[in-house]
Amino acid sequence: DVPSNEQLIAHSHTTEQIADELNTIVDLGGKVLDVIVTHPIYGSITVNLIISNRRDVQEFVHKIETKQTKPLKELTDDIHYHTVEAESEEVLDSIEKALAEKKYLLS
């Protein structure tokens, strides 16, 4: 078994940037386990995603576009969290660095 490392990462970006955000994570070897938003009335809402490759990203974005629905992040002014899994801390660090360079990380 490959050892697994997980990190909760805070994000903020536009709906149009969802595919780029998720592709950035999976291209660097990460798996997006979930999305979490903290709603002022309903509290913490967590939904499992399990996105581990570009096909998963494409299917997820396609569902958002064709189901005429809004992503959870729109409930919280684009602020959301992903639990990201990777085989090492180094991979998680490179994912966080790439997301920071694209200004997707919440400061």
C-alpha angles and dihedrals in degrees: 000000000000112000111246130217124191132196132182107226125192115221140183125182142125124282089248089061096056095098093048092048094050094041090052090056098045094041089059093050102268131132119213105221100181150338121241130191128181108220119198092229107024098038122214115003117191125186124183113235108166096195112171107154144023093268090058090049092050092049092048094049090044090055091051091050099043100038089056091228134132126244116248091248089071088069090063105039091268094304112134142141133229126199102221122197124200138162094251145014088246091061091048090050092051091049092050091048092051092048090049091052089054090048092239095125119095108237 
